[in-house]
Amino acid sequence: MLFRETEIAGLEALLLVAGEPLTIEHLANILDLNSPDILELLSELRQRYSSPACGFMIFEVNGGFKLGTKPEMSHYIETLYHQPTQGLSGAALEVLAIIAYKQPVTKGEIDFLRGVQSDRALATLVEKGLTKEIGRKEGPGRPILYGTTEQFLLHFGLKSLKNLPELDFEKMREEAREELDEELDKE
């Protein structure tokens, strides 16, 4: 089906200005089209944006869609805002990985797994919008439960948490044992 340019432009505008990813159903409702038509429009836009000469791409996050800039354009955007990218510390990355794989998880559980306090790293992740409070755990003190956000998925280019890499805990344990054995042999 051939679409008028105004329908494609309308979809493009919605994906650009939406604060959060929009579902197919929501887009179809706004544009007064059916879901297959929206899928076809999204395909058309993706094809347009596939050119290296284009700085945009469509992100799929949690079953919704959003228009954004290609990751390879980040250095231009950073130059515009004169803000060097500030990466996450090792501690923040550890905490983020624990939350991503174990969510919902409490601060106490994170601290136990890391063996150190995680207050500062956790606060940084919440401030950056990568994690958030998602509820309270039943039990003494009703501690806060943490989980990842859609911003986390966007930041790491994931469609959903199902796209997180699989972890081979047995292999990780074996590697840790080998490293420990090597250190003990050096002593």
N, C-alpha and C positions, 0 to 999 in steps of 0.2 A: 504494500500500500504506500502510495506517495503522500507525504505530508506537506502541508503548506509550511513555508519558512516561518510563519508567525507561531505555529505550534511548536516547532523546534526551538525558536527563540524564547517562547514562553517557558518551556521546560528548562532551558539553559538558565534563564533569569531566576526561576524558582530554586534551582540547585545551587546557584551562586549566593543568593541572599538568605537562604534558610539557615537558622542558627544550629540546626541539628539535621542529621540525615533524614530524608523524606522517603516513605515507603511507596511502592508502586501504587497501592490503593489510594493513598493520600494524593499523589500526583494525578492519578486518573480522575479523582473526584474534583480537584481544583481545575484541571484542564478540560473537564467534561469529555474524557476519552475512556476507552476500556483498557484493561491491563495489557493485553497483547500489543495495543497501539503504543503504550508507554514503553514497553520493552523494545519495540522497533525504533522508537525515537531515541532511547538510550543507546541502542546499537549504532545509530546514525551519528550521534554525538561522539561516541567513543572512537568511531572511525575517523571523524574529523580531527579529534585530538591526538590521534596516533602519530601524526606527522611530527618529526623533530622540530619543525618550525613553530609548533604550538606549545605554549607554556602551561596549558590546562590539562586536567584529566578528571575522570569521574571516579570517585571512591565509593566502594560498597562497604557499608559498616552496619552490622547488626540488622541486616535485612532492609536497610535504607540506603539512599544515594545522596551524594553531596559533590559539588563541583569545587575543585581546589587546584592549587598549582602543583606541577610536577616536582618531585623532590630535587631533581637536578637544577631547579631554578632557585633554590634556597639562598645561594650566595648573593644573587641579585637583590632579593628581598631584604636580607641582612644588611647589605650595603645601603639600601634605601632608608632603613630605620637606624642605621649606625649602631646596631646592637649585635655584638658578636654572640654566636650561639654558645650558650652555657650548658654544657653537658651535665649529666647526672653523676654524682660521686659514686664510687664503688659501693659505699654503704647504701645509698639510695637505690642503686641498681639491684643489690641483693634483696632489699626490702620489697622492691617492685616485683621481682621474680617470685618471691614467696607469696605475695598477694595474688599475682596472676595465676599461679598454679594451685594455691590452696584455698582461694576465696570460697566462702566468706571466712575471714580469719581475724582474730583479735590481736592487739598489740602485744599482749602477754605471750601468745603463741609465736608471734614473729620474734620476739626477744629470746624465747626459749630455743628456737631453731638456730638463731644467729649466735647465741651465747653472749650477747651484749645488748645494751639499751638501744632502741631504735627511734626514740622520740623525734630527734632532729630530722632524720631521713624521712620519716613518715610525714612530718609537718611539711617538708619540702614537696613531697609527692602530692599531698592534698592541695598545697598552694599552686602547684603547676597544673592541677586539674587532671592528673593521671590516675589518682585514686580518690575514693570518697567513702564516707560513712554510709553503710547500707542497712544498718539496723543494730539491734542489741542481742547479745547471746543470753539465753536463759541461764540462770544460775546466780551465784553470789556476786553482787556488785553490778550485774548486768553489763559486762564490758561491751564496748563498741565493736561492731564487726566492720571490716574494711573490704572493699572490692575495687576492681578497676572501673574505668569510665570509658565512654565512647571516645574521648580525647586520647586515651591510651591506645585504643584500636587504631585511630587515625594516625597517631604519632609513629606507631610501629608498622603501619600499612597492613593491618590484619582485618579480614572480613568479620571474624568473630573469634572468640576464645578457642574455638575448635581448631583454629589455624596456628595455635602455639606449637612450637616444635615439641616432639615427643622427647621425654627424658628417660634415659636408660640408667636407672638408679643402680643396678647391679654393676654395670661398667664403671660408673662413677665411684662406687665403693672400692672396686678393684684398683682403679687408678690412685685413689687416696691411700690405699694400703701400700702400693708400690712406692709412692712418694715417701711415705713414712719409713718404710724399710730402707730406702736409699739414704734418708737423713740419719737414721740410726746407724747405718754402716759407716757413714762419714765420721761419726763420733768416736 
